[in-house]
Amino acid sequence: MISLPRSPVIRLLILLLAAFIVLSFSLRNHSDQNYWDIKLRWQQQQQQQDQRQQQQQPQQQPQQHLPAESPKERVPLNTFKVPENLYLTHDVAIPHPIPPWTKADTEMLYTSTGFDLKADMLRLDYMPHEDLTDKPERLDFASIARAERLYRALWNHLNVLYQSSTLSGRDRDREKQLIAMAKTRPEIDFFLKLEKRLYPWVHHQGRQTSFSLQKSFKGRGIVFCVGNPQFEFVITAIQAIRNRLKSTLPIQIFHMGDNDLSQERQNYLRELTTGIEVLDVTQILDDDHMRLGGWAIKPFAMLASSFEEVMFIDADAYFLQDPAVLFEDPGYQATGALFFYDRTLFPEWREGSEWIKSMLPIMSSFPPESRMFNLLSAHEQESGVVLINKKTRFPAMMAVCKMNGKWERELYSYKVFHGDKETFWVGFEMVQEPYAFMRNYGGAIGEKFPSNEQSICGAQLHEDYQGRPLWWNGGLYRNKNEGVTRYLEFGHWMSGGGHQKHRERYTRDKERMIQVLMDLGLGSSNQLTMEPGDATWDFKESCLTGGLVHSLTQREKDLANGYVGVDRIAREDGRKMNAGEKPDPKQHNWDAAIA
């Protein structure tokens, strides 16, 4: 207990001081309350003003608003999931969630931060015919990756507007309306400029945005890329698909102009069978920016194709089943993109994974589990067959093409990867969209090695998700890479492995183990067969050793060996064209040749 001093003067001073403190505290409380009252009233006024503007704007500017988004239609960012049993048959890349574009993002563009962002994202990498041979620093893939993720968010945001009834008329009319709206809509203006920086080749033949191109896609089909050197190969591939496998999928053959595929060969392919178009990719996309050559045509042809769901097939890739089964593959259905693994070759190679890490601060679930990142193989993807749904994965398709542009490929991607192969899954990583790899690594199809019947030598085989032979790449010769041009005698095959990794990964915990056993129809984990390890490649001999040797079925033998008969005719017609003759494909009995 505190006692006051006895002196009356001191006691009076203390009482006055106490009264002053109480009064000050009361006034401060009143002042604070005043401040919060004023702030609350200001916030209420701002809300009322915003509401009045929202009510007035639709009447004043009806074309400048996206359709209302129903809260029920919103999907949380991190909920991309696939069926659990899919992991038994595929490696699935679960992307890192990229936030959608919002009203707050648009408002940010008015700020100094937004000004700096636009200045950074819209800087020009290079002019169409500029030489960057000695200027690799002009291309910064880390910056490109950031720009492409922004582009994806904006593309998804504005695609709703483009497809809505807010814009009317034909596609070119819609593009004009969108460009007019860019004068008062900063996010539209930003998007249009960003697209011109990243993907200038899409603005061709009067096309002003990618939306009109994407809206033109329809149906499913197959794309081949063919120059004069691949002419004979593709004849066999197409005849196998049409006449033997009886596939009805439409086919588009792309080239890079008459100097790439002669007019005579173009006409021959048009007459080869039904449902074929022969197209010049440079008439659809702007080659001043693409500067195409070699493997780089492949993703651009997929983009230029009129198909919404497109399957690219190499000219020397041959099927044992109707290619259409791949459109029903569970991995493709779940993700909208299906890729195949290459052979396991050249371990301890670090350059590819280190370059990917340098430009991608965020990645999906796939890279850390990949052979490349774990230094088990220099190659990850085999791009002889690629499936992409351009309706659902359009920004990813654009990102893949970007990695195959003139200087992007010559200065970076083709230096660290073997051509176009890895650009597909890495392009999807650039914009964080999902994809699936078939679980099987590249195997072998052909014949037994004479001195070792546990080795299968020949072409690179790929299985379907049920482990059955599906297609192979590399043609019909014993070893084309070493110049061994003797036709193979197709009789056996061997898986390249990859099964063990999936089984082990998804059977470590009890719940997943139970699900695995149920899916496989097994009663106990003792019945679960594990592979002892993956088979190994002798690259020079093109032989695979260490796995189970399987015999092809009689039907598969007849198909594979029957393609040799077609190849003989194709090569003879190719020889005639080189001699100036004009062979007619309709004069041949292709069915008899395959049989």
PyMOL commands that set and color helices and strands:
alter all, ss='L'
color gray80, all
select helices_A, chain A and resi 8-60+71-73+84-88+103-108+112-121+136-138+141-163+171-181+186-198+200-202+210-215+228-244+263-272+281-283+287-290+294-304+323-328+330-335+351-359+367-369+394-402+406-416+423-431+480-482+499-505+510-520+525-527+554-578+585-587+590-594
alter helices_A, ss='H'
color red, helices_A
select strands_A, chain A and resi 90-93+220-225+251-255+276-280+309-313+317-319+337-341+381-389+435-438+443-449+452-463+469-473+477-479+484-487+492-494+536-538+543-545+550-551
alter strands_A, ss='S'
color yellow, strands_A
deselect
rebuild
show_as cartoon
